[in-house]
Amino acid sequence: MLVVTRFRVPEGDVASFRDDLGTAHEALAACRGYVDGTVGRNIDDPELWVLSTRWEHVGAYRRALSSYDVKMRAVPVLYRALDEPSAYETVQPGTDLNVAVSRSLG
């Protein structure tokens, strides 16, 4: 499972944001089910940042978000994320897709 969380950060906030995002990444990385992750900054638009993490499965990611340490160290910076879907299933050639029904179509 892949989580891509993007942020728009004004130039004046970059130094503190970079530190905060590093702390958030450390907290997530300490959780069971974390596989790997990276922090990046867009080449063409330096105000656009990304935290990309990979997880064993969606349950591991959801449990990580519920952990006390993540709530204290990561959630405050994650609240700054752009309002867009961020969780993706990884797609391997020749495998079935997990086709979900949109939750808004209830």
N, CA and C atoms as an extended XYZ file, in Angstrom:
318
Properties=species:S:1:pos:R:3:atomname:S:1:resname:S:1:resid:I:1 pbc="F F F"
N         0.840       -1.160        0.000 N   MET     1
C         0.000        0.000        0.000 CA  MET     1
C         0.893        1.234        0.000 C   MET     1
N         0.532        2.218       -0.770 N   LEU     2
C         1.315        3.431       -0.947 CA  LEU     2
C         0.499        4.632       -0.471 C   LEU     2
N         1.136        5.508        0.309 N   VAL     3
C         0.483        6.740        0.754 CA  VAL     3
C         1.300        7.910        0.240 C   VAL     3
N         0.642        8.785       -0.525 N   VAL     4
C         1.285        9.963       -1.091 CA  VAL     4
C         0.571       11.184       -0.516 C   VAL     4
N         1.262       11.900        0.344 N   THR     5
C         0.678       13.055        1.023 CA  THR     5
C         1.420       14.297        0.562 C   THR     5
N         0.689       15.210       -0.074 N   ARG     6
C         1.311       16.425       -0.618 CA  ARG     6
C         0.975       17.636        0.246 C   ARG     6
N         1.886       18.591        0.234 N   PHE     7
C         1.754       19.804        1.033 CA  PHE     7
C         2.146       21.017        0.194 C   PHE     7
N         1.481       22.133        0.423 N   ARG     8
C         1.893       23.404       -0.172 CA  ARG     8
C         2.452       24.233        0.976 C   ARG     8
N         3.736       24.611        0.857 N   VAL     9
C         4.443       25.280        1.943 CA  VAL     9
C         5.041       26.592        1.434 C   VAL     9
N         4.599       27.728        1.969 N   PRO    10
C         5.193       29.008        1.570 CA  PRO    10
C         6.689       29.033        1.897 C   PRO    10
N         7.454       29.703        1.078 N   GLU    11
C         8.912       29.738        1.212 CA  GLU    11
C         9.356       30.106        2.628 C   GLU    11
N         8.665       31.025        3.281 N   GLY    12
C         9.042       31.452        4.621 CA  GLY    12
C         8.869       30.389        5.694 C   GLY    12
N         8.094       29.348        5.399 N   ASP    13
C         7.825       28.277        6.369 CA  ASP    13
C         8.655       27.017        6.127 C   ASP    13
N         9.494       27.025        5.092 N   VAL    14
C        10.179       25.801        4.668 CA  VAL    14
C        11.066       25.209        5.757 C   VAL    14
N        11.872       26.018        6.425 N   ALA    15
C        12.818       25.479        7.414 CA  ALA    15
C        12.090       24.730        8.526 C   ALA    15
N        11.077       25.335        9.111 N   SER    16
C        10.362       24.666       10.204 CA  SER    16
C         9.534       23.496        9.675 C   SER    16
N         8.939       23.652        8.488 N   PHE    17
C         8.146       22.564        7.917 CA  PHE    17
C         9.013       21.344        7.648 C   PHE    17
N        10.199       21.567        7.094 N   ARG    18
C        11.086       20.445        6.782 CA  ARG    18
C        11.424       19.655        8.048 C   ARG    18
N        11.709       20.345        9.127 N   ASP    19
C        11.981       19.677       10.400 CA  ASP    19
C        10.748       18.915       10.902 C   ASP    19
N         9.593       19.569       10.845 N   ASP    20
C         8.350       18.933       11.301 CA  ASP    20
C         8.009       17.709       10.458 C   ASP    20
N         8.207       17.798        9.156 N   LEU    21
C         7.911       16.671        8.282 CA  LEU    21
C         8.876       15.510        8.545 C   LEU    21
N        10.116       15.828        8.826 N   GLY    22
C        11.083       14.792        9.198 CA  GLY    22
C        10.671       14.078       10.469 C   GLY    22
N        10.194       14.838       11.448 N   THR    23
C         9.713       14.258       12.701 CA  THR    23
C         8.496       13.365       12.444 C   THR    23
N         7.586       13.823       11.597 N   ALA    24
C         6.402       13.026       11.258 CA  ALA    24
C         6.818       11.722       10.587 C   ALA    24
N         7.755       11.807        9.666 N   HIS    25
C         8.221       10.617        8.967 CA  HIS    25
C         8.871        9.633        9.948 C   HIS    25
N         9.668       10.136       10.881 N   GLU    26
C        10.287        9.271       11.890 CA  GLU    26
C         9.227        8.546       12.721 C   GLU    26
N         8.187        9.261       13.116 N   ALA    27
C         7.126        8.647       13.924 CA  ALA    27
C         6.414        7.555       13.142 C   ALA    27
N         6.106        7.818       11.882 N   LEU    28
C         5.454        6.805       11.055 CA  LEU    28
C         6.373        5.609       10.822 C   LEU    28
N         7.649        5.877       10.580 N   ALA    29
C         8.611        4.813       10.288 CA  ALA    29
C         8.802        3.857       11.468 C   ALA    29
N         8.519        4.314       12.667 N   ALA    30
C         8.675        3.478       13.855 CA  ALA    30
C         7.501        2.515       14.042 C   ALA    30
N         6.468        2.641       13.234 N   CYS    31
C         5.263        1.825       13.403 CA  CYS    31
C         5.374        0.483       12.692 C   CYS    31
N         4.724       -0.498       13.279 N   ARG    32
C         4.672       -1.837       12.682 CA  ARG    32
C         3.957       -1.750       11.332 C   ARG    32
N         4.528       -2.410       10.344 N   GLY    33
C         3.927       -2.443        9.014 CA  GLY    33
C         4.492       -1.423        8.053 C   GLY    33
N         5.309       -0.483        8.560 N   TYR    34
C         5.969        0.499        7.701 CA  TYR    34
C         7.023       -0.222        6.870 C   TYR    34
N         7.079        0.039        5.578 N   VAL    35
C         8.056       -0.588        4.693 CA  VAL    35
C         9.178        0.388        4.352 C   VAL    35
N         8.826        1.552        3.823 N   ASP    36
C         9.815        2.594        3.566 CA  ASP    36
C         9.107        3.897        3.233 C   ASP    36
N         9.883        4.951        3.090 N   GLY    37
C         9.286        6.242        2.773 CA  GLY    37
C        10.334        7.276        2.427 C   GLY    37
N         9.872        8.352        1.817 N   THR    38
C        10.748        9.455        1.438 CA  THR    38
C        10.018       10.775        1.574 C   THR    38
N        10.816       11.810        1.724 N   VAL    39
C        10.323       13.191        1.707 CA  VAL    39
C        10.884       13.831        0.448 C   VAL    39
N        10.066       14.587       -0.258 N   GLY    40
C        10.545       15.227       -1.476 CA  GLY    40
C         9.985       16.616       -1.648 C   GLY    40
N        10.657       17.359       -2.515 N   ARG    41
C        10.243       18.719       -2.857 CA  ARG    41
C        10.170       18.800       -4.379 C   ARG    41
N         9.113       19.394       -4.890 N   ASN    42
C         8.906       19.467       -6.329 CA  ASN    42
C         9.980       20.323       -6.997 C   ASN    42
N        10.488       19.847       -8.108 N   ILE    43
C        11.552       20.545       -8.824 CA  ILE    43
C        11.047       21.832       -9.467 C   ILE    43
N         9.851       21.793      -10.050 N   ASP    44
C         9.316       22.949      -10.771 CA  ASP    44
C         8.541       23.914       -9.893 C   ASP    44
N         8.023       23.434       -8.784 N   ASP    45
C         7.238       24.266       -7.872 CA  ASP    45
C         7.758       24.023       -6.454 C   ASP    45
N         8.743       24.806       -6.000 N   PRO    46
C         9.389       24.533       -4.711 CA  PRO    46
C         8.476       24.677       -3.495 C   PRO    46
N         7.267       25.177       -3.664 N   GLU    47
C         6.328       25.224       -2.541 CA  GLU    47
C         5.598       23.897       -2.358 C   GLU    47
N         5.747       22.980       -3.308 N   LEU    48
C         5.046       21.703       -3.253 CA  LEU    48
C         5.977       20.620       -2.707 C   LEU    48
N         5.552       19.991       -1.597 N   TRP    49
C         6.318       18.948       -0.909 CA  TRP    49
C         5.509       17.665       -0.886 C   TRP    49
N         6.181       16.529       -0.679 N   VAL    50
C         5.499       15.245       -0.611 CA  VAL    50
C         6.143       14.365        0.460 C   VAL    50
N         5.304       13.637        1.155 N   LEU    51
C         5.739       12.545        2.023 CA  LEU    51
C         5.131       11.291        1.418 C   LEU    51
N         5.977       10.390        0.960 N   SER    52
C         5.535        9.152        0.346 CA  SER    52
C         5.974        7.998        1.239 C   SER    52
N         5.020        7.163        1.646 N   THR    53
C         5.338        6.016        2.493 CA  THR    53
C         4.714        4.756        1.908 C   THR    53
N         5.349        3.635        2.173 N   ARG    54
C         4.806        2.335        1.773 CA  ARG    54
C         4.558        1.507        3.028 C   ARG    54
N         3.466        0.741        2.995 N   TRP    55
C         3.015       -0.042        4.139 CA  TRP    55
C         2.699       -1.457        3.701 C   TRP    55
N         2.782       -2.398        4.637 N   GLU    56
C         2.465       -3.794        4.324 CA  GLU    56
C         1.030       -3.934        3.819 C   GLU    56
N         0.103       -3.196        4.428 N   HIS    57
C        -1.305       -3.228        4.034 CA  HIS    57
C        -1.999       -2.017        4.655 C   HIS    57
N        -3.216       -1.775        4.225 N   VAL    58
C        -3.950       -0.590        4.679 CA  VAL    58
C        -4.180       -0.605        6.187 C   VAL    58
N        -4.382       -1.780        6.763 N   GLY    59
C        -4.592       -1.871        8.210 CA  GLY    59
C        -3.395       -1.375        8.997 C   GLY    59
N        -2.196       -1.674        8.511 N   ALA    60
C        -0.985       -1.209        9.196 CA  ALA    60
C        -0.922        0.318        9.181 C   ALA    60
N        -1.265        0.909        8.062 N   TYR    61
C        -1.248        2.376        7.971 CA  TYR    61
C        -2.297        2.984        8.900 C   TYR    61
N        -3.481        2.434        8.903 N   ARG    62
C        -4.542        2.978        9.766 CA  ARG    62
C        -4.202        2.827       11.246 C   ARG    62
N        -3.605        1.698       11.606 N   ARG    63
C        -3.181        1.528       13.000 CA  ARG    63
C        -2.082        2.532       13.348 C   ARG    63
N        -1.183        2.785       12.411 N   ALA    64
C        -0.113        3.763       12.656 CA  ALA    64
C        -0.706        5.134       12.955 C   ALA    64
N        -1.710        5.533       12.196 N   LEU    65
C        -2.338        6.844       12.432 CA  LEU    65
C        -3.027        6.914       13.788 C   LEU    65
N        -3.381        5.773       14.334 N   SER    66
C        -4.048        5.730       15.636 CA  SER    66
C        -3.077        5.695       16.808 C   SER    66
N        -1.793        5.483       16.536 N   SER    67
C        -0.832        5.364       17.642 CA  SER    67
C        -0.616        6.719       18.324 C   SER    67
N        -0.373        6.666       19.604 N   TYR    68
C        -0.172        7.891       20.387 CA  TYR    68
C         0.988        8.720       19.850 C   TYR    68
N         2.114        8.071       19.562 N   ASP    69
C         3.296        8.788       19.087 CA  ASP    69
C         3.025        9.499       17.761 C   ASP    69
N         2.334        8.835       16.856 N   VAL    70
C         2.005        9.462       15.573 CA  VAL    70
C         1.033       10.616       15.777 C   VAL    70
N         0.064       10.441       16.661 N   LYS    71
C        -0.867       11.544       16.932 CA  LYS    71
C        -0.142       12.770       17.464 C   LYS    71
N         0.870       12.558       18.278 N   MET    72
C         1.613       13.677       18.864 CA  MET    72
C         2.646       14.278       17.900 C   MET    72
N         3.331       13.424       17.125 N   ARG    73
C         4.466       13.883       16.326 CA  ARG    73
C         4.172       14.061       14.843 C   ARG    73
N         3.192       13.353       14.311 N   ALA    74
C         2.952       13.394       12.870 CA  ALA    74
C         1.647       14.091       12.482 C   ALA    74
N         0.598       13.831       13.220 N   VAL    75
C        -0.710       14.362       12.834 CA  VAL    75
C        -0.716       15.887       12.708 C   VAL    75
N        -0.035       16.637       13.590 N   PRO    76
C        -0.055       18.098       13.408 CA  PRO    76
C         0.464       18.549       12.039 C   PRO    76
N         1.483       17.901       11.517 N   VAL    77
C         1.975       18.280       10.188 CA  VAL    77
C         1.096       17.676        9.097 C   VAL    77
N         0.539       16.486        9.322 N   LEU    78
C        -0.330       15.879        8.319 CA  LEU    78
C        -1.601       16.694        8.105 C   LEU    78
N        -2.024       17.451        9.118 N   TYR    79
C        -3.188       18.329        8.954 CA  TYR    79
C        -2.937       19.414        7.916 C   TYR    79
N        -1.685       19.680        7.609 N   ARG    80
C        -1.341       20.694        6.605 CA  ARG    80
C        -1.418       20.153        5.183 C   ARG    80
N        -1.695       18.868        5.028 N   ALA    81
C        -1.710       18.234        3.707 CA  ALA    81
C        -2.807       18.818        2.822 C   ALA    81
N        -2.558       18.762        1.530 N   LEU    82
C        -3.592       19.146        0.572 CA  LEU    82
C        -4.766       18.188        0.716 C   LEU    82
N        -5.962       18.704        0.538 N   ASP    83
C        -7.172       17.902        0.685 CA  ASP    83
C        -7.402       17.099       -0.598 C   ASP    83
N        -6.818       15.913       -0.639 N   GLU    84
C        -6.948       15.030       -1.792 CA  GLU    84
C        -6.716       13.599       -1.328 C   GLU    84
N        -7.233       12.623       -2.071 N   PRO    85
C        -6.992       11.226       -1.693 CA  PRO    85
C        -5.492       10.940       -1.651 C   PRO    85
N        -5.061       10.144       -0.681 N   SER    86
C        -3.627        9.910       -0.529 CA  SER    86
C        -3.239        8.441       -0.465 C   SER    86
N        -4.187        7.526       -0.282 N   ALA    87
C        -3.864        6.109       -0.139 CA  ALA    87
C        -4.102        5.380       -1.456 C   ALA    87
N        -3.115        4.595       -1.867 N   TYR    88
C        -3.170        3.867       -3.130 CA  TYR    88
C        -2.788        2.417       -2.907 C   TYR    88
N        -3.443        1.530       -3.638 N   GLU    89
C        -2.971        0.159       -3.646 CA  GLU    89
C        -1.904        0.068       -4.725 C   GLU    89
N        -0.892       -0.725       -4.485 N   THR    90
C         0.109       -0.931       -5.519 CA  THR    90
C        -0.442       -1.963       -6.492 C   THR    90
N        -0.183       -1.759       -7.763 N   VAL    91
C        -0.723       -2.610       -8.811 CA  VAL    91
C         0.421       -3.382       -9.455 C   VAL    91
N         0.334       -4.684       -9.385 N   GLN    92
C         1.325       -5.553      -10.007 CA  GLN    92
C         0.761       -6.063      -11.329 C   GLN    92
N         1.587       -6.150      -12.352 N   PRO    93
C         1.096       -6.666      -13.638 CA  PRO    93
C         0.460       -8.045      -13.469 C   PRO    93
N        -0.697       -8.225      -14.105 N   GLY    94
C        -1.351       -9.523      -14.098 CA  GLY    94
C        -2.164       -9.847      -12.863 C   GLY    94
N        -2.316       -8.888      -11.929 N   THR    95
C        -3.113       -9.154      -10.733 CA  THR    95
C        -4.428       -8.401      -10.801 C   THR    95
N        -5.424       -8.897      -10.077 N   ASP    96
C        -6.721       -8.223      -10.028 CA  ASP    96
C        -6.613       -6.938       -9.225 C   ASP    96
N        -7.400       -5.959       -9.614 N   LEU    97
C        -7.460       -4.705       -8.874 CA  LEU    97
C        -8.479       -4.807       -7.765 C   LEU    97
N        -8.229       -4.096       -6.683 N   ASN    98
C        -9.183       -3.984       -5.595 CA  ASN    98
C       -10.136       -2.864       -5.972 C   ASN    98
N       -11.253       -3.203       -6.585 N   VAL    99
C       -12.197       -2.198       -7.055 CA  VAL    99
C       -13.162       -1.886       -5.926 C   VAL    99
N       -13.070       -0.687       -5.400 N   ALA   100
C       -13.904       -0.273       -4.271 CA  ALA   100
C       -15.046        0.594       -4.767 C   ALA   100
N       -16.160        0.512       -4.089 N   VAL   101
C       -17.296        1.376       -4.384 CA  VAL   101
C       -17.063        2.684       -3.662 C   VAL   101
N       -17.281        3.789       -4.350 N   SER   102
C       -17.085        5.093       -3.733 CA  SER   102
C       -17.954        5.225       -2.498 C   SER   102
N       -17.380        5.690       -1.408 N   ARG   103
C       -18.123        5.848       -0.152 CA  ARG   103
C       -19.183        6.945       -0.266 C   ARG   103
N       -19.033        7.846       -1.211 N   SER   104
C       -20.008        8.934       -1.342 CA  SER   104
C       -21.265        8.480       -2.088 C   SER   104
N       -21.247        7.290       -2.633 N   LEU   105
C       -22.407        6.780       -3.387 CA  LEU   105
C       -23.254        5.874       -2.536 C   LEU   105
N       -23.508        6.207       -1.298 N   GLY   106
C       -24.187        5.333       -0.374 CA  GLY   106
C       -25.598        5.213       -0.572 C   GLY   106
